[in-house]
Amino acid sequence: MPWVRTFLILMGLFGAPLASAANVTEVLRPIVRPVAQATPVAVYNTKAVLRPQLRPSAVIAPKKEAPVEDVASNARFQRWIKAFKPRARAAGIRGDTFDRAFRGVRYDADVIRRDRNQSEFTKTIWEYLDSAASDTRVRNGKKALREQRRALDQIEARYGVDKDVVVAIWGLESAYGAFKGDNDVVQSLATLAFDGRRGKFFESQLIAALKIIQAGDVNPRSMTGSWAGAMGHTQFIPTSYLAYAVDFTGDGKRDIWSNNPTDALASTAAYLKRFGWVKGQPWGVEVKLPRGFNYALANRKIRKSPAEWGRLGVKDMSGATVPNYGSASILLPAGGNGAAFMIFKNFSVIERYNTADAYVIGVGHLSDRITGGPKIQAKWPRGDRALTFKERKELQRRLTRNGFNTQGVDGKIGPLTIEAVRAYQRSAGLAPDGYPSLTLLKRLR
């Protein structure tokens, strides 16, 4: 998913439904995180960035017969299309391209239902990773790596991006091409633009989609994807496609839709290269923290060399100092009671594809497993559950009431709330890991 700042800006860790470990035809896509904490919920705004997007789930539900009100909506929608045409023409879309793209396009009430009914999924980091790096996904990833090795070797040679990471993104985005989405992208984006809730964003995506059609990369009815407009094997939205997609096969088209995934995989590698991928550097390494570790050091802004971390007692899971892959931070996605990771620059590069920590760890861990690496060894606090949106707001209110001001009550677990949690934990004699758990909320009650 390459593209600009996510139009799905979250208030927690992630929000899209997780693919079942047994069902690899579902997409696995969390929603953006504001910080490195596992408190998921999906919240959206209309500010888009040219980078891989976090998108709503692309799992297709059966279409229903259009109710009477949809007929009226379609009449208004057709009037909107006529009013939109001059704006598209002003953006450089030819009349013949526009007419061809909108031929047969109708208002899609199912898209609006999905947009309106994105419920708050509260999955913990370990539940997410159970699916992201399930045995089935790992097995299918190894198979995909074998089957596409020739193209992947060429892509790696050109862009300097490790092929196992490209394959892992492919696995999380479309289950290695098994589910790319079959919604008509022009119809979906037009419906969402017409709806107006995030109209400006979706109209910009629609114009980008028309530019792709006008360039001859795909014909209108073959431009398919998720209900929210994410397309192809690695789920590019149209603006990101225009900025980063490449024609690696040399056939004159940047084809991310067909059964041949080469252009999509190369486009993903080109995107990662654009944002500074360091070949051979891990995304992160699972580490052990020493007894009495200062949790205030587990902060993305604090970076040290592996040797410096080693002198503080942070070792890899075998007890050795982590090799010098560059400066690194310590990440505790489930607080002090879960796994700890030493993360490097490539973590931030994957993060440009999707800003959820869970997604980045999912891609990184899946890529490690595909190449024969071990499962995460630390135990997760599996007795915990993620806080709901209502509970996160309650946590903020109670912290503020007790003198630990979160600077607002919005249900978003950002840096200010984490610092308030840490301050409260210190005052209560708890390990100040900043993790907003249900146990912590119960204690505040």
MIMARPA-946172 format. One record per residue (C-alpha): z, x, y; residue number from 1. Coordinates in Angstrom, 2 decimals, decimal comma, always signed. Each point is the difference from the previous one (the first is absolute). Last residue first. Example, Ala and Ser with C-alpha at 12.3 -4.5 7.8 and 13.67 -1.06 7.14 Angstrom:
residues 2
+---------+---------+---------+-----+
|      zz |      xx |      yy |  nr |
+---------+---------+---------+-----+
|   +7,14 |  +13,67 |   -1,06 |   2 |
|   +0,66 |   -1,37 |   -3,44 |   1 |
+---------+---------+---------+-----+
***
This chain:
residues 445
+---------+---------+---------+-----+
|      zz |      xx |      yy |  nr |
+---------+---------+---------+-----+
|  +39,45 |  -11,70 |   +3,13 | 445 |
|   -0,64 |   +3,66 |   +0,85 | 444 |
|   +0,85 |   +0,92 |   -3,61 | 443 |
|   -2,44 |   -2,61 |   -1,29 | 442 |
|   -2,72 |   +1,50 |   +2,21 | 441 |
|   +0,72 |   +3,47 |   -1,37 | 440 |
|   -0,15 |   -1,24 |   -3,57 | 439 |
|   -3,32 |   -1,71 |   +0,80 | 438 |
|   -1,35 |   +3,39 |   +0,98 | 437 |
|   -1,15 |   +1,34 |   +3,34 | 436 |
|   -0,31 |   +3,73 |   -0,89 | 435 |
|   +0,96 |   +2,24 |   +2,90 | 434 |
|   +1,15 |   +2,79 |   -2,35 | 433 |
|   +3,38 |   +0,37 |   +1,69 | 432 |
|   +2,11 |   +0,30 |   -3,18 | 431 |
|   +2,89 |   -2,35 |   +0,69 | 430 |
|   +3,25 |   +0,71 |   +1,87 | 429 |
|   -0,15 |   -3,30 |   +1,91 | 428 |
|   -0,71 |   +1,64 |   +3,36 | 427 |
|   -2,65 |   +2,17 |   -1,58 | 426 |
|   -1,67 |   -3,01 |   -1,63 | 425 |
|   +0,02 |   -1,88 |   +3,33 | 424 |
|   -1,70 |   +2,90 |   +1,75 | 423 |
|   -2,52 |   +0,27 |   -2,81 | 422 |
|   -0,82 |   -3,72 |   +0,18 | 421 |
|   -0,42 |   +0,25 |   +3,78 | 420 |
|   -2,30 |   +2,98 |   -0,48 | 419 |
|   -2,03 |   -2,01 |   -2,51 | 418 |
|   -0,18 |   -2,94 |   +2,42 | 417 |
|   -1,28 |   +2,25 |   +2,77 | 416 |
|   -2,52 |   +1,71 |   -2,29 | 415 |
|   -1,58 |   -3,26 |   -1,20 | 414 |
|   +1,09 |   -2,71 |   -2,39 | 413 |
|   -1,81 |   -2,92 |   +1,54 | 412 |
|   +1,85 |   -3,32 |   -0,30 | 411 |
|   -0,35 |   -0,60 |   +3,73 | 410 |
|   +3,52 |   +0,25 |   +1,40 | 409 |
|   -0,03 |   +2,47 |   +2,87 | 408 |
|   +1,31 |   +3,36 |   +1,11 | 407 |
|   +1,65 |   +0,68 |   -3,39 | 406 |
|   +3,40 |   +0,39 |   +1,68 | 405 |
|   +2,80 |   +1,28 |   -2,21 | 404 |
|   +3,00 |   -1,58 |   +1,74 | 403 |
|   +1,03 |   -2,45 |   -2,70 | 402 |
|   -2,02 |   -2,84 |   +1,53 | 401 |
|   -3,06 |   +2,28 |   -0,02 | 400 |
|   +0,42 |   +0,72 |   -3,71 | 399 |
|   +0,56 |   -3,68 |   -0,74 | 398 |
|   -3,10 |   -1,10 |   +1,89 | 397 |
|   -2,17 |   +2,69 |   -1,57 | 396 |
|   +1,19 |   -0,86 |   -3,51 | 395 |
|   -0,62 |   -3,71 |   +0,67 | 394 |
|   -3,54 |   +0,81 |   +1,07 | 393 |
|   -0,50 |   +1,96 |   -3,20 | 392 |
|   +1,47 |   -2,88 |   -1,99 | 391 |
|   -2,48 |   -2,49 |   +1,46 | 390 |
|   -2,90 |   +2,33 |   -0,80 | 389 |
|   +1,26 |   +0,33 |   -3,56 | 388 |
|   +1,88 |   +3,09 |   -1,08 | 387 |
|   -1,37 |   +1,88 |   -2,98 | 386 |
|   +1,81 |   -0,20 |   -3,29 | 385 |
|   +2,56 |   +2,29 |   -1,54 | 384 |
|   +0,92 |   +0,29 |   -3,68 | 383 |
|   -2,93 |   +2,34 |   -0,49 | 382 |
|   +1,63 |   +2,73 |   +2,06 | 381 |
|   -2,73 |   +2,48 |   -1,05 | 380 |
|   +0,67 |   +2,79 |   -2,45 | 379 |
|   -1,56 |   +3,38 |   +0,63 | 378 |
|   -2,77 |   +1,29 |   -2,25 | 377 |
|   -3,16 |   -1,32 |   +1,61 | 376 |
|   -2,52 |   +0,06 |   -2,85 | 375 |
|   -1,46 |   +3,32 |   -1,02 | 374 |
|   -3,32 |   +1,57 |   +1,01 | 373 |
|   -3,08 |   -0,13 |   -2,21 | 372 |
|   -2,81 |   -0,08 |   +2,56 | 371 |
|   +0,00 |   -3,81 |   +0,13 | 370 |
|   +3,79 |   +0,09 |   +0,37 | 369 |
|   -0,18 |   +2,16 |   +3,11 | 368 |
|   -2,68 |   -2,23 |   +1,52 | 367 |
|   +2,15 |   -3,06 |   -0,76 | 366 |
|   +3,00 |   +1,68 |   +1,66 | 365 |
|   -1,95 |   +0,80 |   +3,15 | 364 |
|   -1,68 |   -3,38 |   +0,28 | 363 |
|   +3,26 |   -1,87 |   -0,63 | 362 |
|   +1,98 |   +2,30 |   +2,29 | 361 |
|   -2,51 |   -0,75 |   +2,75 | 360 |
|   +0,02 |   -3,72 |   -0,76 | 359 |
|   +3,79 |   -0,21 |   -0,08 | 358 |
|   +0,23 |   +1,91 |   +3,28 | 357 |
|   -2,16 |   -2,71 |   +1,58 | 356 |
|   -2,40 |   +1,37 |   +2,61 | 355 |
|   -3,23 |   -0,50 |   -1,89 | 354 |
|   -2,98 |   +2,32 |   +0,29 | 353 |
|   +1,63 |   +2,06 |   +2,74 | 352 |
|   +2,99 |   +0,29 |   -2,32 | 351 |
|   -2,18 |   +1,94 |   -2,41 | 350 |
|   -0,26 |   +2,66 |   +2,73 | 349 |
|   +3,73 |   -0,18 |   +0,76 | 348 |
|   +0,87 |   +0,71 |   -3,64 | 347 |
|   -2,58 |   +2,80 |   +0,11 | 346 |
|   +2,16 |   +1,77 |   +2,58 | 345 |
|   +2,89 |   +0,47 |   -2,43 | 344 |
|   +2,77 |   -2,11 |   -1,53 | 343 |
|   +3,14 |   +1,16 |   -1,78 | 342 |
|   +0,97 |   -3,08 |   -1,97 | 341 |
|   +3,29 |   -1,63 |   -0,96 | 340 |
|   +0,39 |   -2,66 |   -2,69 | 339 |
|   +2,65 |   -2,68 |   +0,31 | 338 |
|   +3,66 |   -0,41 |   +0,88 | 337 |
|   -0,09 |   +1,86 |   +3,32 | 336 |
|   -2,39 |   -2,43 |   +1,61 | 335 |
|   -2,82 |   -1,79 |   -1,79 | 334 |
|   -2,97 |   +1,74 |   +1,64 | 333 |
|   +1,94 |   +3,24 |   +0,52 | 332 |
|   -2,48 |   +2,40 |   +1,60 | 331 |
|   +0,75 |   +3,64 |   +0,78 | 330 |
|   -2,39 |   +1,78 |   +2,33 | 329 |
|   -2,37 |   +2,89 |   -0,59 | 328 |
|   -1,52 |   +3,12 |   +1,47 | 327 |
|   -2,64 |   +1,67 |   -2,14 | 326 |
|   -0,81 |   +0,08 |   -3,72 | 325 |
|   +2,52 |   +2,78 |   -0,58 | 324 |
|   +1,07 |   -0,65 |   -3,56 | 323 |
|   +3,06 |   -2,27 |   -0,51 | 322 |
|   +3,13 |   +2,01 |   -0,79 | 321 |
|   +0,95 |   -0,36 |   -3,64 | 320 |
|   +2,45 |   -2,44 |   -1,61 | 319 |
|   -2,49 |   -1,52 |   -2,43 | 318 |
|   -0,16 |   -3,22 |   +2,07 | 317 |
|   -0,90 |   +1,94 |   +3,13 | 316 |
|   +2,77 |   +1,39 |   +2,17 | 315 |
|   +1,77 |   -0,96 |   +3,23 | 314 |
|   +3,12 |   +2,17 |   +0,24 | 313 |
|   -0,06 |   +0,77 |   +3,72 | 312 |
|   -1,53 |   +3,40 |   -0,77 | 311 |
|   -2,72 |   -1,86 |   -1,90 | 310 |
|   -0,78 |   -2,09 |   +3,05 | 309 |
|   -0,58 |   +3,23 |   +1,90 | 308 |
|   -2,17 |   +1,32 |   -2,84 | 307 |
|   -1,98 |   -3,26 |   -0,11 | 306 |
|   -0,73 |   +0,51 |   +3,71 | 305 |
|   +1,68 |   -2,38 |   +2,40 | 304 |
|   -0,95 |   -3,20 |   +1,79 | 303 |
|   +2,30 |   -2,50 |   +1,69 | 302 |
|   -1,97 |   -2,77 |   +1,69 | 301 |
|   -0,50 |   -1,86 |   -3,28 | 300 |
|   +3,78 |   -0,24 |   -0,37 | 299 |
|   +2,13 |   +0,69 |   -3,04 | 298 |
|   +2,04 |   +2,57 |   +1,92 | 297 |
|   +2,45 |   -2,72 |   +1,07 | 296 |
|   +0,76 |   -0,32 |   -3,69 | 295 |
|   +2,04 |   +3,20 |   +0,07 | 294 |
|   +0,17 |   +0,90 |   -3,69 | 293 |
|   +3,56 |   -0,09 |   -1,36 | 292 |
|   -1,06 |   +0,64 |   -3,58 | 291 |
|   -3,41 |   +1,68 |   +0,04 | 290 |
|   -3,24 |   -1,98 |   +0,14 | 289 |
|   -2,39 |   +0,07 |   -2,92 | 288 |
|   -3,72 |   -0,04 |   +0,71 | 287 |
|   -3,17 |   -1,94 |   -0,77 | 286 |
|   -2,93 |   +1,83 |   +1,56 | 285 |
|   -2,31 |   -1,35 |   +2,67 | 284 |
|   -3,61 |   -0,62 |   +0,97 | 283 |
|   -0,78 |   +3,21 |   -1,83 | 282 |
|   -2,07 |   +2,72 |   +1,66 | 281 |
|   -3,04 |   +1,05 |   -2,00 | 280 |
|   -2,48 |   -0,94 |   +2,70 | 279 |
|   +1,61 |   -0,67 |   +3,38 | 278 |
|   -1,24 |   -3,35 |   +1,36 | 277 |
|   -0,30 |   +0,00 |   +3,78 | 276 |
|   -0,79 |   -3,47 |   +1,24 | 275 |
|   -3,78 |   +0,29 |   -0,27 | 274 |
|   +0,39 |   +1,42 |   -3,51 | 273 |
|   +1,78 |   -3,19 |   -1,07 | 272 |
|   -2,83 |   -2,11 |   +1,41 | 271 |
|   -2,70 |   +2,09 |   -1,60 | 270 |
|   +1,82 |   -0,31 |   -3,33 | 269 |
|   +0,07 |   -3,78 |   +0,34 | 268 |
|   -3,67 |   -0,05 |   +0,95 | 267 |
|   -0,81 |   +2,17 |   -3,02 | 266 |
|   +1,78 |   -2,46 |   -2,29 | 265 |
|   -1,82 |   -2,96 |   +1,56 | 264 |
|   -3,38 |   +1,76 |   -0,12 | 263 |
|   +0,48 |   +0,91 |   -3,68 | 262 |
|   +1,34 |   -3,35 |   -1,24 | 261 |
|   -3,18 |   -1,09 |   -1,84 | 260 |
|   +0,70 |   -3,63 |   -0,91 | 259 |
|   -1,22 |   -1,01 |   +3,43 | 258 |
|   +2,12 |   -0,75 |   +3,07 | 257 |
|   +0,67 |   +3,33 |   +1,77 | 256 |
|   -3,67 |   +0,71 |   +0,73 | 255 |
|   -0,50 |   +2,18 |   +3,04 | 254 |
|   -3,76 |   -0,34 |   -0,19 | 253 |
|   -2,89 |   +2,47 |   +0,38 | 252 |
|   -0,14 |   +0,94 |   -3,67 | 251 |
|   +1,72 |   +3,34 |   +0,58 | 250 |
|   +2,74 |   -0,49 |   -2,60 | 249 |
|   +2,71 |   +0,99 |   +2,47 | 248 |
|   -0,90 |   -2,58 |   +2,63 | 247 |
|   +3,24 |   +0,10 |   +1,98 | 246 |
|   +2,56 |   -2,51 |   +1,30 | 245 |
|   +2,27 |   +1,24 |   +2,80 | 244 |
|   -0,47 |   -1,72 |   +3,35 | 243 |
|   -2,21 |   -2,94 |   -0,94 | 242 |
|   +2,05 |   -0,63 |   -3,14 | 241 |
|   +3,19 |   +0,12 |   +2,02 | 240 |
|   -1,31 |   -2,69 |   +2,32 | 239 |
|   -1,09 |   -2,11 |   -3,00 | 238 |
|   +3,26 |   +0,10 |   -1,99 | 237 |
|   -0,10 |   +2,48 |   -2,85 | 236 |
|   +1,36 |   -1,05 |   -3,38 | 235 |
|   -0,25 |   +3,02 |   -2,31 | 234 |
|   -2,47 |   -1,47 |   -2,48 | 233 |
|   -1,63 |   -2,29 |   +2,53 | 232 |
|   +1,03 |   -2,04 |   +2,99 | 231 |
|   +3,03 |   -1,23 |   +1,91 | 230 |
|   -0,94 |   -3,15 |   +1,94 | 229 |
|   +3,16 |   -2,13 |   -0,06 | 228 |
|   -1,10 |   -2,15 |   -2,96 | 227 |
|   -0,67 |   +3,20 |   -1,92 | 226 |
|   -3,48 |   +1,40 |   -0,43 | 225 |
|   -3,66 |   -0,87 |   -0,09 | 224 |
|   -3,01 |   +1,22 |   +1,96 | 223 |
|   -2,59 |   -0,93 |   -2,61 | 222 |
|   -0,69 |   -3,26 |   +1,82 | 221 |
|   -0,80 |   +1,78 |   +3,25 | 220 |
|   -2,23 |   +2,80 |   -1,34 | 219 |
|   +1,50 |   +3,45 |   -0,16 | 218 |
|   -0,45 |   +3,39 |   +1,69 | 217 |
|   -2,96 |   -1,22 |   +2,04 | 216 |
|   +1,28 |   +1,06 |   +3,42 | 215 |
|   -0,04 |   -3,67 |   +1,08 | 214 |
|   +2,33 |   -0,90 |   -2,86 | 213 |
|   +2,48 |   +2,71 |   +1,03 | 212 |
|   -0,30 |   -1,10 |   +3,64 | 211 |
|   +0,74 |   -3,59 |   -1,05 | 210 |
|   +3,17 |   +1,19 |   -1,75 | 209 |
|   +1,06 |   +1,84 |   +3,16 | 208 |
|   -0,51 |   -3,20 |   +2,00 | 207 |
|   +2,18 |   -1,84 |   -2,54 | 206 |
|   +2,70 |   +2,66 |   +0,16 | 205 |
|   +0,14 |   -0,31 |   +3,79 | 204 |
|   +0,17 |   -3,79 |   -0,36 | 203 |
|   +2,84 |   +0,45 |   -2,49 | 202 |
|   +2,10 |   +2,01 |   +2,44 | 201 |
|   -0,61 |   -2,29 |   +2,97 | 200 |
|   +0,66 |   -3,13 |   -2,05 | 199 |
|   +3,40 |   +0,91 |   -1,39 | 198 |
|   +1,19 |   -3,60 |   -0,01 | 197 |
|   -3,40 |   -1,08 |   +1,28 | 196 |
|   -1,22 |   -2,12 |   -2,88 | 195 |
|   -3,57 |   +0,83 |   +1,01 | 194 |
|   +0,63 |   +3,70 |   -0,62 | 193 |
|   +1,54 |   -0,79 |   -3,39 | 192 |
|   -2,93 |   -2,21 |   -1,00 | 191 |
|   -2,50 |   +2,57 |   +1,25 | 190 |
|   +1,77 |   +2,72 |   -1,96 | 189 |
|   -0,04 |   -2,01 |   -3,22 | 188 |
|   -3,61 |   -1,20 |   +0,35 | 187 |
|   -1,29 |   +3,48 |   +0,85 | 186 |
|   +2,02 |   +1,52 |   -2,86 | 185 |
|   -1,23 |   -2,42 |   -2,68 | 184 |
|   +2,97 |   +0,10 |   -2,37 | 183 |
|   -0,49 |   +1,81 |   -3,30 | 182 |
|   +2,78 |   +2,60 |   +0,05 | 181 |
|   -0,18 |   +3,60 |   -1,23 | 180 |
|   +1,90 |   -0,56 |   -3,22 | 179 |
|   -0,91 |   +2,10 |   -3,01 | 178 |
|   -1,12 |   +2,84 |   +2,27 | 177 |
|   +2,62 |   +2,50 |   -1,11 | 176 |
|   +2,84 |   -2,56 |   +0,31 | 175 |
|   -1,32 |   -0,95 |   +3,44 | 174 |
|   +2,20 |   +1,67 |   +2,61 | 173 |
|   +2,69 |   +1,56 |   -2,18 | 172 |
|   -2,38 |   +1,58 |   -2,48 | 171 |
|   -2,49 |   +1,14 |   +2,64 | 170 |
|   +2,86 |   +1,64 |   +1,88 | 169 |
|   +1,00 |   +1,75 |   -3,24 | 168 |
|   -3,59 |   +1,14 |   -0,59 | 167 |
|   -0,17 |   +1,60 |   +3,45 | 166 |
|   +3,35 |   +1,70 |   -0,69 | 165 |
|   -1,26 |   +1,30 |   -3,35 | 164 |
|   -3,10 |   +1,39 |   +1,70 | 163 |
|   +1,87 |   +2,40 |   +2,25 | 162 |
|   -1,60 |   -0,02 |   +3,45 | 161 |
|   -2,03 |   +3,03 |   +1,04 | 160 |
|   -2,80 |   -2,14 |   +1,44 | 159 |
|   -3,11 |   +1,48 |   -1,59 | 158 |
|   +1,48 |   +1,54 |   -3,16 | 157 |
|   +2,25 |   -3,01 |   -0,60 | 156 |
|   -2,97 |   -2,37 |   +0,31 | 155 |
|   -2,04 |   +2,11 |   -2,42 | 154 |
|   +2,85 |   +0,07 |   -2,51 | 153 |
|   +0,46 |   -3,74 |   +0,47 | 152 |
|   -3,67 |   -0,70 |   -0,71 | 151 |
|   +0,10 |   +1,99 |   -3,25 | 150 |
|   +3,46 |   -1,28 |   -0,96 | 149 |
|   -0,82 |   -3,70 |   +0,35 | 148 |
|   +0,54 |   -0,98 |   -3,64 | 147 |
|   +2,83 |   +2,46 |   -0,58 | 146 |
|   +1,88 |   -0,94 |   +3,17 | 145 |
|   -0,48 |   -3,69 |   -0,73 | 144 |
|   +1,45 |   +0,47 |   -3,50 | 143 |
|   +3,00 |   +1,88 |   +1,37 | 142 |
|   +0,48 |   -2,76 |   +2,56 | 141 |
|   -0,21 |   -2,70 |   -2,68 | 140 |
|   +2,81 |   +1,71 |   -1,92 | 139 |
|   +2,09 |   +0,41 |   +3,16 | 138 |
|   -0,53 |   -3,62 |   +1,00 | 137 |
|   +0,95 |   -1,20 |   -3,47 | 136 |
|   +3,06 |   +2,26 |   -0,19 | 135 |
|   +1,16 |   -1,39 |   +3,32 | 134 |
|   -0,27 |   +2,17 |   +3,09 | 133 |
|   -0,44 |   -2,65 |   +2,66 | 132 |
|   +1,70 |   -2,65 |   -2,13 | 131 |
|   +3,36 |   +1,64 |   -0,61 | 130 |
|   -0,48 |   +1,59 |   +3,41 | 129 |
|   +0,26 |   -3,35 |   +1,76 | 128 |
|   +3,04 |   -1,05 |   -1,97 | 127 |
|   +1,58 |   +3,37 |   +0,80 | 126 |
|   -0,65 |   -0,34 |   +3,73 | 125 |
|   +1,54 |   -3,45 |   +0,08 | 124 |
|   -2,11 |   -3,10 |   +0,28 | 123 |
|   +0,76 |   -2,65 |   +2,56 | 122 |
|   -3,16 |   -1,99 |   +0,47 | 121 |
|   +0,08 |   -2,11 |   +3,12 | 120 |
|   -2,56 |   -2,74 |   -0,38 | 119 |
|   -3,52 |   +0,29 |   +1,26 | 118 |
|   -0,66 |   -3,69 |   +0,28 | 117 |
|   -1,85 |   -0,32 |   +3,29 | 116 |
|   -2,61 |   +2,67 |   -0,73 | 115 |
|   -0,48 |   -1,31 |   -3,51 | 114 |
|   -0,45 |   -3,55 |   +1,20 | 113 |
|   -2,39 |   +1,23 |   +2,67 | 112 |
|   -2,14 |   +1,77 |   -2,59 | 111 |
|   +0,00 |   -3,14 |   -2,19 | 110 |
|   -1,22 |   -2,06 |   +2,94 | 109 |
|   -3,26 |   +1,94 |   +0,05 | 108 |
|   -2,19 |   -1,26 |   +2,86 | 107 |
|   -3,61 |   +0,33 |   -1,03 | 106 |
|   -2,60 |   +2,76 |   -0,19 | 105 |
|   -3,35 |   -1,17 |   -1,41 | 104 |
|   -2,04 |   +2,37 |   +2,19 | 103 |
|   +2,49 |   +1,86 |   +2,14 | 102 |
|   -1,11 |   +3,54 |   -0,86 | 101 |
|   -3,71 |   -0,83 |   +0,20 | 100 |
|   +0,36 |   -1,70 |   +3,38 |  99 |
|   +2,01 |   +2,88 |   +1,40 |  98 |
|   -2,37 |   +2,66 |   -1,28 |  97 |
|   -3,01 |   -1,91 |   +1,39 |  96 |
|   +1,69 |   -0,32 |   +3,39 |  95 |
|   +0,74 |   +3,70 |   +0,24 |  94 |
|   +3,61 |   +1,15 |   +0,21 |  93 |
|   +0,62 |   +2,46 |   +2,83 |  92 |
|   +3,45 |   -1,07 |   +1,24 |  91 |
|   -1,61 |   -2,33 |   +2,56 |  90 |
|   -1,82 |   -1,71 |   -2,88 |  89 |
|   +3,35 |   -0,53 |   -1,74 |  88 |
|   +1,47 |   -1,53 |   +3,14 |  87 |
|   -3,08 |   -2,21 |   +0,38 |  86 |
|   +0,40 |   -1,14 |   -3,64 |  85 |
|   +3,67 |   -0,93 |   +0,28 |  84 |
|   -0,65 |   -3,32 |   +1,77 |  83 |
|   -2,41 |   -1,07 |   -2,74 |  82 |
|   +2,48 |   +1,11 |   -2,66 |  81 |
|   +2,77 |   -1,97 |   +1,75 |  80 |
|   -2,12 |   -3,17 |   -0,14 |  79 |
|   -0,40 |   +0,55 |   -3,76 |  78 |
|   +3,79 |   +0,43 |   -0,28 |  77 |
|   +0,64 |   -3,27 |   +1,84 |  76 |
|   -2,19 |   -1,81 |   -2,55 |  75 |
|   +1,66 |   +1,97 |   -2,80 |  74 |
|   +3,44 |   -1,07 |   +1,19 |  73 |
|   -1,07 |   -3,65 |   -0,15 |  72 |
|   -1,13 |   +0,47 |   -3,58 |  71 |
|   +3,18 |   +1,92 |   -0,75 |  70 |
|   +2,03 |   -3,02 |   +1,17 |  69 |
|   -1,55 |   -2,09 |   -2,77 |  68 |
|   +1,28 |   +2,33 |   -2,72 |  67 |
|   -2,23 |   +2,76 |   -1,41 |  66 |
|   +0,10 |   +0,09 |   -3,79 |  65 |
|   +2,16 |   +2,90 |   -1,08 |  64 |
|   -0,85 |   +3,65 |   -0,59 |  63 |
|   +1,85 |   +1,76 |   -2,80 |  62 |
|   +2,22 |   +2,79 |   +1,28 |  61 |
|   -1,31 |   +3,51 |   +0,47 |  60 |
|   +2,35 |   +2,97 |   +0,19 |  59 |
|   -0,87 |   +1,91 |   +3,15 |  58 |
|   +3,55 |   +0,38 |   +1,18 |  57 |
|   +0,40 |   +0,37 |   +3,74 |  56 |
|   -1,23 |   +3,23 |   +1,46 |  55 |
|   +1,42 |   +3,28 |   +0,87 |  54 |
|   -2,80 |   +1,67 |   +1,76 |  53 |
|   -1,52 |   +3,42 |   -0,34 |  52 |
|   -0,61 |   +1,37 |   +3,46 |  51 |
|   -1,58 |   -1,00 |   +3,27 |  50 |
|   +2,96 |   -1,81 |   +1,47 |  49 |
|   +0,50 |   -3,68 |   +0,56 |  48 |
|   +2,48 |   -1,78 |   +2,23 |  47 |
|   +0,00 |   -3,67 |   -0,96 |  46 |
|   +3,45 |   -0,24 |   -1,45 |  45 |
|   +1,27 |   -0,66 |   -3,47 |  44 |
|   +3,26 |   -0,13 |   -1,81 |  43 |
|   +0,49 |   +0,50 |   -3,73 |  42 |
|   +3,40 |   +0,77 |   -1,39 |  41 |
|   +1,56 |   +2,87 |   -1,92 |  40 |
|   +3,21 |   +1,95 |   +0,44 |  39 |
|   -0,41 |   +3,33 |   -1,74 |  38 |
|   +0,57 |   +2,51 |   +2,77 |  37 |
|   -2,20 |   +2,72 |   +1,37 |  36 |
|   -0,89 |   -1,58 |   +3,29 |  35 |
|   -2,19 |   -2,68 |   +1,57 |  34 |
|   -1,58 |   -0,90 |   -3,28 |  33 |
|   -3,40 |   -1,52 |   -0,53 |  32 |
|   -0,85 |   -2,53 |   -2,65 |  31 |
|   -0,32 |   +0,72 |   -3,69 |  30 |
|   -3,28 |   -0,13 |   -1,90 |  29 |
|   -0,49 |   -0,25 |   -3,71 |  28 |
|   -3,13 |   -1,97 |   -0,78 |  27 |
|   -0,18 |   -2,03 |   -3,15 |  26 |
|   -2,41 |   +0,61 |   -2,86 |  25 |
|   +2,40 |   +2,47 |   -1,58 |  24 |
|   +2,14 |   -2,69 |   -1,57 |  23 |
|   +2,59 |   +1,53 |   -2,29 |  22 |
|   +1,93 |   +1,84 |   +2,64 |  21 |
|   -0,25 |   -3,09 |   +2,14 |  20 |
|   -1,53 |   +0,62 |   +3,37 |  19 |
|   +2,41 |   -0,24 |   +2,87 |  18 |
|   -0,23 |   -2,69 |   +2,61 |  17 |
|   -0,39 |   +1,24 |   +3,56 |  16 |
|   +3,03 |   +0,44 |   +2,19 |  15 |
|   +1,04 |   +3,55 |   +0,44 |  14 |
|   +2,74 |   +2,12 |   +1,46 |  13 |
|   +1,61 |   -1,87 |   +2,81 |  12 |
|   -1,01 |   -1,60 |   +3,19 |  11 |
|   -3,60 |   +0,56 |   -0,30 |  10 |
|   -3,07 |   +0,47 |   +1,97 |   9 |
|   -2,92 |   -1,61 |   -1,66 |   8 |
|   -2,77 |   +0,62 |   +2,48 |   7 |
|   +0,34 |   +3,59 |   -1,07 |   6 |
|   -0,90 |   +2,65 |   +2,44 |   5 |
|   -3,53 |   +1,28 |   -0,38 |   4 |
|   -2,02 |   -0,09 |   -3,45 |   3 |
|   -0,42 |   +1,57 |   -3,57 |   2 |
|   +0,96 |   -2,17 |   -2,98 |   1 |
+---------+---------+---------+-----+
***
